Amino acid sequence: MGSVAETAAPDSAASVPAESSVRQQHGLDRRGGWLSSAQSLAGTVVIAVFVITFIVQAFQIPSESMEDTLLIGDYLLVDKVHYAIPGGWGQMLPYSAIQRGEIIVFRYPVHPSQHFVKRVIALPGDHVRLVSKQVWVNGKPVAERYVVFRSPVRDHYRDDFPDLNYLSANVEARWWLKLRALVHGGELVVPPDQYFVLGDNRDESLDSRYWGLVPRQNVIGRPLLIYWSFRNPEPSAGSRAEDGKLSRLAYMITHFMQETRWDRAFRVVH
């Protein structure tokens, strides 16, 4: 028994530092795990910021001006690369010129902090006019299968733009003054590096007819697809902005399944 005790003592003593070493190693592993997770998270954040800043961005449609192409409550992914002004990456990325008939997202020229979405109707140098709601560009009528007309009332300013004999209460004053210098022979001549845009819901859209042209540098990109669509609940009248946002969020969470427009999810925008 004594010999067993004598031989056991050195083994027991030897086991103490080994145990401590294992604990220390586990501690290092845990710290290494946390560090690795933090690095992974940081990398994900950097990639996400890069994507949002340079490649794609999410937007929500708040008004009916682009119906029926885009509805209130549609959530878009916007390609910010396609129309980007070429720079150092000009040879690497697929930059493309803006074309007539394409939909663009841009900073509203009157208030650049706001973002608008409209369809490009006329390019720099084009001559454009509307006659009884029909768009003419460079002397030719434009076939617009995407347009809807919902007002039975004739509005000469809206429907026969740019007839300078008529004025709308919705026109920006600065645009009205500038417009007169851009109209030649009853047509608006689009200046260099600017674009004439209209909404698809032609009778309910405040667009280039009312506030002016879109400068090239204001263009953010083009909508790629609708990744989600939700019937937009209106905040109650008189509610504060904060209360309205909270009520809307609560409604979206509790009515996600019923109010999601599933048939519009992942629809490509044309």
C-alpha positions as CSV (number, residue, x, y, z in Angstrom):
1,M,0.0,0.0,0.0
2,G,2.9,2.3,0.9
3,S,4.5,1.8,-2.4
4,V,1.3,2.5,-4.2
5,A,1.1,5.8,-2.2
6,E,4.7,6.7,-2.9
7,T,4.3,6.0,-6.6
8,A,1.0,7.8,-6.8
9,A,2.3,11.0,-5.2
10,P,4.5,12.0,-8.1
11,D,1.7,11.3,-10.6
12,S,-0.7,13.5,-8.7
13,A,1.8,16.3,-8.4
14,A,2.5,16.0,-12.1
15,S,-1.2,16.2,-13.0
16,V,-1.6,19.7,-11.4
17,P,0.4,21.7,-13.9
18,A,-1.0,19.7,-16.8
19,E,-4.6,20.6,-15.7
20,S,-3.6,24.2,-15.3
21,S,-2.1,24.2,-18.8
22,V,-5.3,22.7,-20.3
23,R,-7.4,25.4,-18.6
24,Q,-5.0,28.1,-19.9
25,Q,-5.2,26.6,-23.3
26,H,-9.0,26.6,-23.2
27,G,-8.9,30.2,-22.1
28,L,-6.8,31.1,-25.0
29,D,-9.1,29.2,-27.3
30,R,-12.1,31.1,-26.0
31,R,-10.4,34.4,-26.4
32,G,-9.2,33.4,-29.9
33,G,-12.8,32.4,-30.7
34,W,-14.2,35.8,-29.6
35,L,-11.4,37.5,-31.6
36,S,-12.2,35.5,-34.7
37,S,-15.9,36.2,-34.4
38,A,-15.3,39.9,-34.0
39,Q,-13.0,39.9,-37.0
40,S,-15.7,38.0,-39.0
41,L,-18.4,40.4,-37.9
42,A,-16.2,43.4,-38.8
43,G,-15.5,41.9,-42.2
44,T,-19.2,41.4,-42.8
45,V,-19.9,45.0,-41.8
46,V,-17.2,46.3,-44.2
47,I,-18.6,44.2,-47.1
48,A,-22.1,45.3,-46.3
49,V,-21.1,49.0,-46.2
50,F,-19.2,48.6,-49.5
51,V,-22.2,46.9,-51.2
52,I,-24.7,49.6,-49.9
53,T,-22.3,52.4,-50.8
54,F,-21.1,51.3,-54.2
55,I,-23.2,48.4,-55.6
56,V,-26.8,48.1,-54.5
57,Q,-29.2,50.0,-52.2
58,A,-32.7,49.3,-50.9
59,F,-35.5,51.8,-51.5
60,Q,-39.2,51.8,-50.7
61,I,-41.9,53.2,-53.0
62,P,-44.0,55.8,-51.0
63,S,-46.3,57.2,-53.7
64,E,-48.5,56.1,-56.6
65,S,-46.7,58.1,-59.3
66,M,-45.2,55.0,-61.0
67,E,-48.2,52.7,-60.8
68,D,-48.8,50.1,-62.2
69,T,-45.1,49.4,-62.7
70,L,-44.3,50.2,-59.1
71,L,-46.8,50.2,-56.3
72,I,-46.9,51.9,-52.9
73,G,-45.1,49.5,-50.5
74,D,-42.8,47.9,-53.1
75,Y,-39.3,47.5,-51.8
76,L,-36.6,47.8,-54.4
77,L,-33.0,46.8,-54.8
78,V,-31.3,49.5,-56.9
79,D,-28.2,48.8,-59.0
80,K,-25.8,51.8,-58.3
81,V,-23.1,50.5,-60.7
82,H,-24.9,50.4,-64.0
83,Y,-25.1,54.2,-64.4
84,A,-22.2,55.2,-62.3
85,I,-20.0,57.9,-63.8
86,P,-16.8,56.0,-64.9
87,G,-13.7,56.6,-62.8
88,G,-10.7,54.5,-61.8
89,W,-12.8,51.3,-62.2
90,G,-14.1,52.3,-65.7
91,Q,-12.5,49.3,-67.4
92,M,-13.6,46.8,-64.7
93,L,-17.3,47.5,-64.2
94,P,-20.2,47.5,-66.7
95,Y,-21.0,51.2,-66.9
96,S,-23.8,52.0,-69.4
97,A,-25.3,55.2,-70.8
98,I,-28.8,56.1,-69.7
99,Q,-31.4,55.2,-72.3
100,R,-34.9,56.4,-73.1
101,G,-37.6,54.3,-71.5
102,E,-35.4,53.2,-68.5
103,I,-36.4,53.7,-64.9
104,I,-34.0,55.6,-62.7
105,V,-33.6,56.5,-59.0
106,F,-32.2,59.9,-58.4
107,R,-31.8,62.7,-55.9
108,Y,-34.7,65.1,-56.2
109,P,-33.2,68.3,-57.7
110,V,-35.4,70.6,-55.5
111,H,-34.5,68.8,-52.3
112,P,-31.5,66.5,-53.0
113,S,-31.9,64.7,-49.6
114,Q,-35.1,63.1,-51.1
115,H,-35.0,60.2,-53.6
116,F,-37.4,59.9,-56.5
117,V,-38.0,57.2,-59.1
118,K,-39.3,58.0,-62.6
119,R,-38.9,56.9,-66.2
120,V,-36.5,58.6,-68.6
121,I,-38.4,60.0,-71.5
122,A,-35.9,62.3,-73.2
123,L,-32.1,62.5,-73.3
124,P,-29.8,65.5,-73.6
125,G,-30.4,67.2,-77.0
126,D,-33.8,65.7,-77.5
127,H,-36.9,67.7,-78.4
128,V,-39.9,66.6,-76.3
129,R,-43.6,67.6,-76.0
130,L,-46.9,66.2,-75.0
131,V,-50.0,66.6,-77.2
132,S,-53.3,65.4,-75.6
133,K,-51.2,63.2,-73.3
134,Q,-49.3,61.6,-76.1
135,V,-45.5,62.0,-75.8
136,W,-43.5,63.1,-78.8
137,V,-39.7,62.9,-78.9
138,N,-37.8,64.3,-81.8
139,G,-40.9,64.6,-83.9
140,K,-42.1,61.0,-83.4
141,P,-44.8,59.6,-81.1
142,V,-43.6,57.3,-78.3
143,A,-45.3,54.0,-77.7
144,E,-45.7,53.7,-73.9
145,R,-47.4,50.4,-73.0
146,Y,-46.5,51.0,-69.3
147,V,-48.5,54.3,-68.9
148,V,-51.8,54.6,-67.2
149,F,-54.2,57.5,-67.3
150,R,-56.7,57.8,-64.5
151,S,-58.0,61.4,-64.6
152,P,-61.0,62.2,-66.9
153,V,-60.3,65.9,-66.4
154,R,-58.3,67.7,-69.1
155,D,-55.4,69.7,-67.8
156,H,-53.7,71.7,-70.5
157,Y,-50.5,72.3,-68.6
158,R,-50.1,68.6,-67.7
159,D,-51.5,67.1,-71.0
160,D,-50.1,69.5,-73.5
161,F,-46.7,70.3,-72.0
162,P,-44.9,72.6,-72.6
163,D,-47.7,74.9,-73.7
164,L,-46.6,78.2,-72.1
165,N,-50.1,79.6,-72.3
166,Y,-51.1,77.5,-69.3
167,L,-49.7,77.2,-65.8
168,S,-50.3,74.8,-63.0
169,A,-50.3,75.6,-59.2
170,N,-47.9,72.7,-58.7
171,V,-45.1,74.1,-60.8
172,E,-41.9,75.2,-59.1
173,A,-41.4,78.9,-59.6
174,R,-37.7,78.6,-60.6
175,W,-38.6,75.9,-63.1
176,W,-41.3,78.0,-64.7
177,L,-38.8,80.8,-65.3
178,K,-36.1,78.4,-66.6
179,L,-38.6,76.5,-68.8
180,R,-39.4,79.6,-71.0
181,A,-35.8,79.7,-72.1
182,L,-35.7,76.0,-73.0
183,V,-38.9,75.9,-75.2
184,H,-38.3,76.3,-78.9
185,G,-41.0,75.8,-81.5
186,G,-43.4,74.5,-78.9
187,E,-40.9,71.8,-77.8
188,L,-38.7,71.5,-74.7
189,V,-35.1,71.1,-75.8
190,V,-33.2,69.1,-73.1
191,P,-29.9,70.7,-72.2
192,P,-26.6,68.7,-72.0
193,D,-26.2,66.3,-69.0
194,Q,-29.8,66.5,-68.1
195,Y,-32.8,64.2,-68.5
196,F,-36.6,64.7,-68.8
197,V,-38.5,62.2,-66.7
198,L,-42.1,61.3,-66.2
199,G,-44.1,59.0,-63.9
200,D,-45.9,56.0,-65.4
201,N,-49.1,57.0,-63.6
202,R,-49.1,60.0,-65.9
203,D,-52.1,62.0,-64.5
204,E,-50.9,61.6,-60.8
205,S,-47.2,62.2,-61.1
206,L,-45.3,65.4,-60.1
207,D,-42.3,65.0,-62.5
208,S,-40.2,67.0,-64.9
209,R,-43.2,68.9,-66.1
210,Y,-43.5,70.5,-62.6
211,W,-40.1,70.8,-61.1
212,G,-37.6,70.4,-63.9
213,L,-34.9,68.2,-65.4
214,V,-32.7,65.6,-63.6
215,P,-28.9,66.5,-63.7
216,R,-26.7,63.5,-64.6
217,Q,-24.9,63.8,-61.2
218,N,-28.2,63.3,-59.4
219,V,-28.7,59.8,-60.9
220,I,-28.2,57.1,-58.3
221,G,-29.0,54.0,-60.3
222,R,-31.7,51.8,-61.8
223,P,-34.1,49.4,-60.0
224,L,-33.2,45.8,-60.4
225,L,-36.0,44.0,-58.7
226,I,-38.8,44.2,-56.2
227,Y,-37.5,42.0,-53.3
228,W,-40.6,42.5,-51.1
229,S,-44.0,44.2,-51.4
230,F,-46.3,45.2,-48.6
231,R,-49.7,46.9,-48.7
232,N,-48.9,50.3,-47.1
233,P,-51.0,51.1,-44.0
234,E,-51.6,54.9,-43.7
235,P,-50.8,56.4,-40.3
236,S,-53.9,57.7,-38.5
237,A,-54.6,61.4,-39.1
238,G,-53.0,63.7,-36.6
239,S,-50.6,61.1,-35.3
240,R,-47.0,62.1,-34.7
241,A,-44.3,60.9,-37.1
242,E,-42.7,58.7,-34.4
243,D,-46.1,57.2,-33.4
244,G,-46.9,56.6,-37.1
245,K,-43.6,54.7,-37.6
246,L,-44.1,52.6,-34.6
247,S,-47.7,51.8,-35.5
248,R,-46.7,50.9,-39.1
249,L,-43.9,48.6,-37.8
250,A,-46.3,46.9,-35.4
251,Y,-48.8,46.5,-38.2
252,M,-46.2,45.0,-40.6
253,I,-45.0,42.5,-38.0
254,T,-48.5,41.3,-37.1
255,H,-49.8,41.3,-40.6
256,F,-46.7,40.1,-42.5
257,M,-48.3,37.0,-44.1
258,Q,-51.7,38.6,-44.9
259,E,-50.5,41.9,-46.3
260,T,-47.4,40.8,-48.2
261,R,-48.0,40.9,-52.0
262,W,-46.3,37.5,-52.7
263,D,-46.9,37.7,-56.4
264,R,-44.6,40.8,-56.6
265,A,-41.7,39.4,-54.6
266,F,-38.5,39.1,-56.7
267,R,-40.1,40.6,-59.7
268,V,-37.7,42.2,-62.2
269,V,-38.4,45.9,-62.8
270,H,-38.8,47.0,-66.5
